[in-house]
Amino acid sequence: MIKNTTKNFIISFACTILCFSISCSSNEMNIQKKLFKFEQKLTSIIKSHDTVEFFNIFLEASDTNEEELSSLKDMSFIYEFKPEYIKRSIEKKTAIYGRIFSSNEKSIASFLPNDGNYDVDITMRSYKDNYIADIKYGTIDDYKEVYSIEFVLIYNKGEWKILTINFFEI
């Protein structure tokens, strides 16, 4: 009787661990799916030059908590511009606006084709249950891939938000 109880306990414990690990990995898969959908939304906003909707997908100052901010400090990525600075620059249609939305051949808007076939590199990192993602858009110059812009995203309150934008070549 004791052997059956022990076996049942071990089987139950193993099933619990298996279910827990599946639920954890499915949560991360869900976050990754949201990331890819966010990237599609981001590119459609850029192609349509919808600056109002673009502003709405930035992280607001009140959206982050202390734990997320400390996690960000421990992760390595380029942090060039704060969301408020980027928004002001786009409103004034300065160089940042030109690099993202203009019809200039160096802008991201001109680089994204309508068929959805473009060079994008998406990397998601996690640290202390916080998620950060890099979305890098590339162009082909002299048969080599060059990344020209990177959106740094944070997964916050169940959705992805833009944290900052980095430019690689001008």
N, C-alpha and C positions, 0 to 999 in steps of 0.2 A: 504494500500500500504506500509506503514511504517513497519507494522508487517511482511509482506512477505520479505521485504528487510532485516529486522533484522534476521528473520529465515534463509534466504539464507546466510547472513553473518556468522551466528553462525554455520550453516552446513558446509560452506566453510572453516571456521577457524578450525573446528573439523577435517575435512578431511585433512587439511594441517598438523595439529599436528599429526594425525595418520600416514600419509605418512612419515613424518619426523622421527617419532619414529621407524617405520618399517625399514626405510633406515639405521638408526643408528644401530639397532640391527642386520640387515643383514650384515653390515660392520664388526661387532664383530664376527658374525658367520663365515664370510669369513676368518677372521684372525685366528679363532680357527681351521678351516679346513686346513689352511696353516700350523698351528702348528702341527697337526696330520700328515700331509704329510711330514713335516720336520723331525719329529721323525722317520718315516719310512725310510727316506733317511739317517738319521744319523745311524740307526741300520744297514742298508745295507752297509754303508761305513765302519763301525766298523767290521762287519763280514767279509768283503772282504779285510780288512787291507789296505785300500786305504788312505794312509796318505796324499797324495797330495790333494785329494778331501776334506779330513778332514780339512786341512789348509785353504782351500778356503771358508769354511763356518764359519770362525771366523770373528768377528767384527774387522774392521781395525780402527786404531786410528783416521783417518780422517772422519769416518762415523758418529760420534755422534755430535750433536749440544749442545749448552749450556743448552737449556730447558730439553733435555733428561738426561744430566748429573745431573742437579739439581733434576729431578724426581727420578733418581736412588738413590740419597742421602737420599730422603725421604721415600724410600721403604726399607723394612727389608728383607734381604737375606744374606747368607754367601758369601763373596767375597774373595776368597782365592788366586787365581792366575790370573794374567793379561794374555790376549791372547798371547802376545809376549813371555812371559816366558814359557807358555805351548807349543807353537810351537818349541822353542829352545830345550826344554826337550824331545819332541817327536823325533825331528831330531837326537838328540844324543842317542836315545833309552834308556832313563833312567827309573826310577821307574814309571813316569807318562805313558810312552809308555807301560810298562809292565802291568799296571792296566787297560789299555784300549784295546790294540791290541794283546797281547801275547796269547799263547795257555795255559798259566797257568790257573788252575781251578778258581782262584780268579779274573781273568780278565773279563771284560765285553764281550769281543769277544767270550770267551768260554761259557759264560752264555746264549747268545742269540741263541735260537734254530732256525733251518731253517724254521720251519712251522709258524713262526711269533707269536707263543703262549708263551709269557713271561710276567713277572711281571714288569709293568711300571706304574708310577704314574705321571700324567701330571697336573700341576696347572698353570693357567694363571691369572695374576693380571694386573689391569690397574690403572694408576694414571696420571691425567692431560693429557689424550689422548696418553700416552705412555704405551706400553705393555711389561711385563716381564713374562717369563715362567720358571718353574722348571720342568725338566724331571728327575725323580729319577728311577733308575733301582735297583730292589731288588733281593735278593737271599733268599732261604728258608734254614735256619739253625735251627736244632732241633725243627722243626715244628712252627717256628715263622718267620715272614718276617723281613728281615734286609735290609735296603737300603745301598748299598755300594758306589754308585756314583751318583752325581747330575750334570746335565748340566744346567747352568743358561743362558737363552736366552733373547735376546732383539729383539723386532720387529722394524726394522729400514729400511727406504726407501722401504717399500712394501714387505719385506721378513724377515724371522727369521735368526738371526745370533747367534753364540755361544759367550757369554760374558766371562764366566769362567767355571771351572770345580771344583767340591768339592768332596772329598773322605770322607766317613763316618767311615769305619772300614778297618783295614789293615790286 
